[in-house]
């Protein structure tokens, strides 16, 4: 049986830059192709790490009336049905149902969340099997959390001294603007953040 290695393409979507380090979501596009084997034989595809999101873009097969089962397998447990794709004719598929009793329903979610393994199985209602099946997918990895070096406010015994701490943002590292700390939406323009401290009072 011929097995094709998954093919992946990585894309980086930048959200903002903090002190020169990029905070971004990494999106991987991949394909998994394999010659069809025995009915309902489970085939491992890949392993999702903590927080990674898996989404099926398309599924198809050369043999008409092929059912492609996409399953989730948490560590230490048996695989669980997630999505079922139905090949209506040559290379034309649609998402069918996920229920083991044959009733039609929408999948509980378009996204599977790690940690878990993604496994596949197929079932062919006609014979002979004439070729491979294939799924295309997308994996979104969680954005890393970036922290800057600590800012020191030196100790003092002078109670009249005051320290002002400001969060500032810039798009060019030249012009800085005060902003409130909180949530910032993604932007096509890179943003730099810094902490400014100033001292007032004292002898």
VMD Tcl script that draws the C-alpha trace (Angstrom):
set ca {
  {0.00 0.00 0.00}
  {1.40 3.36 -1.00}
  {1.42 6.07 1.66}
  {1.97 9.72 0.81}
  {3.64 11.96 3.38}
  {1.62 15.00 4.49}
  {2.55 18.22 2.72}
  {2.50 21.46 4.69}
  {2.70 25.15 3.96}
  {3.28 27.61 6.81}
  {1.90 31.14 6.89}
  {2.56 33.72 9.63}
  {-0.15 36.26 10.46}
  {1.41 39.05 12.52}
  {-0.72 40.73 15.16}
  {1.75 43.13 16.81}
  {5.39 43.48 17.74}
  {6.60 43.90 21.31}
  {10.17 45.04 21.97}
  {11.37 43.59 18.70}
  {9.84 40.11 19.15}
  {7.00 39.11 16.87}
  {3.72 37.97 18.35}
  {1.88 36.05 15.66}
  {-0.50 33.22 14.89}
  {1.11 30.51 12.77}
  {-1.21 28.84 10.29}
  {-0.17 25.61 8.58}
  {-1.93 24.30 5.47}
  {-1.43 20.63 4.71}
  {-2.62 17.63 2.74}
  {-2.81 13.96 3.64}
  {-3.09 11.41 0.82}
  {-3.22 7.62 1.05}
  {-4.30 4.68 -1.04}
  {-7.50 3.21 0.31}
  {-7.11 -0.01 2.29}
  {-9.50 -2.11 4.31}
  {-12.86 -0.67 5.28}
  {-12.81 1.20 8.61}
  {-9.05 0.68 9.07}
  {-7.88 3.63 11.21}
  {-4.90 5.58 9.88}
  {-3.05 8.18 12.00}
  {-2.68 11.57 10.30}
  {-1.07 13.93 12.81}
  {-0.90 14.95 16.46}
  {-2.27 18.26 17.72}
  {-0.47 19.97 20.58}
  {-2.16 21.86 23.40}
  {-4.35 24.66 22.03}
  {-3.79 23.90 18.34}
  {-6.89 24.13 16.13}
  {-7.54 21.66 13.28}
  {-9.98 22.41 10.46}
  {-10.80 20.28 7.42}
  {-10.91 22.34 4.23}
  {-11.86 19.57 1.83}
  {-11.93 15.79 1.48}
  {-12.14 13.70 -1.65}
  {-11.49 10.25 -3.07}
  {-11.07 8.66 -6.48}
  {-13.66 5.94 -5.80}
  {-17.31 7.10 -5.86}
  {-19.49 6.41 -2.81}
  {-16.54 6.45 -0.46}
  {-17.16 7.53 3.14}
  {-14.24 9.34 4.80}
  {-14.42 9.35 8.60}
  {-12.32 11.93 10.41}
  {-11.89 11.10 14.08}
  {-10.39 12.63 17.21}
  {-8.32 10.43 19.50}
  {-7.50 11.94 22.91}
  {-4.53 10.42 24.70}
  {-5.35 7.15 26.43}
  {-8.80 6.72 24.87}
  {-10.34 5.25 21.75}
  {-11.00 7.43 18.73}
  {-14.20 9.48 18.63}
  {-16.19 10.23 15.48}
  {-15.96 13.91 14.50}
  {-16.73 14.43 10.80}
  {-17.98 12.16 8.03}
  {-17.46 13.10 4.38}
  {-19.41 11.45 1.58}
  {-17.98 11.14 -1.94}
  {-20.96 11.61 -4.25}
  {-18.94 10.98 -7.39}
  {-15.36 11.17 -8.57}
  {-13.59 13.86 -6.47}
  {-16.83 15.54 -5.38}
  {-17.54 15.43 -1.64}
  {-19.79 16.96 0.96}
  {-19.80 16.93 4.75}
  {-22.49 14.43 5.65}
  {-23.05 13.50 9.30}
  {-21.16 12.53 12.43}
  {-23.66 10.28 14.19}
  {-22.88 6.59 14.65}
  {-26.56 5.64 14.33}
  {-26.73 7.01 10.78}
  {-28.87 10.06 11.52}
  {-27.87 13.19 9.71}
  {-26.62 16.17 11.70}
  {-24.10 18.97 11.54}
  {-20.72 18.31 13.17}
  {-20.49 19.59 16.74}
  {-17.76 21.97 15.64}
  {-15.82 22.85 12.52}
  {-12.68 22.90 14.68}
  {-10.93 20.17 16.63}
  {-8.79 21.36 19.55}
  {-5.59 19.71 20.75}
  {-4.12 17.89 22.47}
  {-5.28 14.85 20.51}
  {-4.49 12.72 17.49}
  {-6.36 13.04 14.20}
  {-7.08 9.66 12.59}
  {-8.93 8.66 9.43}
  {-10.86 5.65 8.25}
  {-12.73 4.98 5.03}
  {-15.61 2.80 3.92}
  {-16.28 1.96 0.28}
  {-19.81 0.92 -0.67}
  {-18.82 -0.12 -4.19}
  {-15.94 -2.08 -5.64}
  {-13.30 -2.09 -6.83}
  {-11.32 0.66 -5.12}
  {-9.74 2.69 -7.90}
  {-7.33 5.02 -6.16}
  {-6.37 7.18 -3.18}
  {-8.28 9.48 -0.89}
  {-7.11 12.87 0.30}
  {-7.94 15.55 2.85}
  {-6.75 19.16 2.94}
  {-6.59 20.87 6.30}
  {-5.54 23.94 8.24}
  {-3.83 24.06 11.64}
  {-3.76 27.27 13.68}
  {-1.23 27.39 16.49}
  {-1.88 29.62 19.52}
  {-0.08 32.95 19.63}
  {2.95 33.02 21.91}
  {2.86 35.27 24.95}
  {5.62 37.86 24.83}
  {6.98 39.64 27.88}
  {9.45 42.50 28.02}
  {12.37 42.84 30.45}
  {11.26 44.09 33.87}
  {11.25 47.84 34.55}
  {12.90 48.78 37.83}
  {11.54 51.48 40.13}
  {14.39 51.90 42.64}
  {13.53 51.80 46.33}
  {13.54 55.07 48.24}
  {12.88 56.24 51.78}
  {11.66 59.61 50.51}
  {7.82 59.48 50.63}
  {7.59 62.63 48.51}
  {8.90 60.88 45.41}
  {6.35 59.84 42.79}
  {6.78 57.53 39.82}
  {4.64 57.77 36.70}
  {4.41 54.62 34.57}
  {2.98 54.85 31.05}
  {2.29 52.32 28.33}
  {3.12 53.73 24.91}
  {2.69 52.51 21.32}
  {4.46 53.38 18.07}
  {4.40 52.23 14.47}
  {7.82 53.62 13.52}
  {9.85 53.54 16.76}
  {10.10 57.34 16.56}
  {6.72 58.74 17.50}
  {5.17 57.35 20.68}
  {1.63 57.71 21.98}
  {0.25 56.97 25.44}
  {-2.33 54.17 25.51}
  {-4.35 52.35 28.13}
  {-3.30 48.81 28.91}
  {-5.78 46.20 27.71}
  {-6.76 44.23 24.64}
  {-5.53 45.28 21.20}
  {-7.10 44.03 17.98}
  {-4.97 42.59 15.19}
  {-3.63 45.09 12.67}
  {-1.95 44.99 9.26}
  {0.53 47.53 10.63}
  {3.22 46.39 13.07}
  {3.00 48.09 16.46}
  {5.75 48.53 19.03}
  {5.04 48.89 22.75}
  {7.19 50.26 25.52}
  {6.93 51.22 29.18}
  {7.99 54.78 30.07}
  {8.75 55.75 33.66}
  {9.34 59.23 35.01}
  {10.14 60.50 38.49}
  {8.68 63.54 40.19}
  {9.32 65.09 43.60}
  {11.92 64.35 46.24}
  {15.00 66.21 47.29}
}
mol new
graphics top color blue
foreach p $ca { graphics top sphere $p radius 0.5 }
foreach p [lrange $ca 0 end-1] q [lrange $ca 1 end] { graphics top cylinder $p $q radius 0.2 }
display resetview
